[in-house]
Amino acid sequence: MPEQYLRVAEVLTWLSIPRITLYYFIKNEKFPFHKIGRQFRFLESEIQEWISTNDIVEARKRAGRGGKR
């Protein structure tokens, strides 16, 4: 059975990051995504691989989103 796509809200909850940080990652960090129509979708396996090869805390700091809002 093919892997299901995750929506933006699901990824935000999973990674505990603000929406603007996710879009920053997509634009600047080569975060894995698929664009279906006008919507972003994500595969869990690709995100797990991205997490294993990137320090998410450092990535948040580079995004300027490391602090609380």
N, C-alpha and C positions, 0 to 999 in steps of 0.2 A: 504494500500500500504506500503511495507517495506521501512524503512529509507534508504536513499542513503549514500554510503560511501564518505567521503571527502578525497582528496589527500593531500600529504604533503604540496604542495604549497598553497592550500586553508587554511590549518591550520596555516601555517606561517603568512599568510596575516591576518587572523582573530585574532590571538594572538599577532601579531606584534613582533615576536621574530625571531632571526637568526636560520638557519637550524641546526647548531651545538647544540644550546640550546634545540631544540625539540628532537634531538637524545639523548642528555644527560637526558632529562626528561624520555624518553622511557626506557633508560637503568637503571637509578637510582631512579626515582621518581614514578615508576609504572604508568606512563601516559597511559591512555587507548588506545589501538591500536589493530588492527587485521592485521595479515600478510597474504597476498594473493599472493601466489607464492613468489617472492622476493621483493614485494612491501608492504609498510605500508599503511594501510587505517584506517580511523577514523570515528566514528559515532558522529554526532553533540550532541546528547543527552548525550553520555558518557563524552564528553569534557565539556559540561555545568555542569554536575555533579562534574567532577574533579575540575573545576574552583570554584564551590561553596564550596568545602571542602578544598581547598588549596589557600594559598596566593601566587599568581603568581609572585609578586615583590620579596618576600622572596625566592621563588624557583629559580628565576633568579640569585639572589645574591649567593645562595648556589652553583649554577652552574658556578659561576665565570663569568657570562655574563651580569651583571647588567648595565655596562657602555656602552657608544656608541662606535661603531667601525667605 
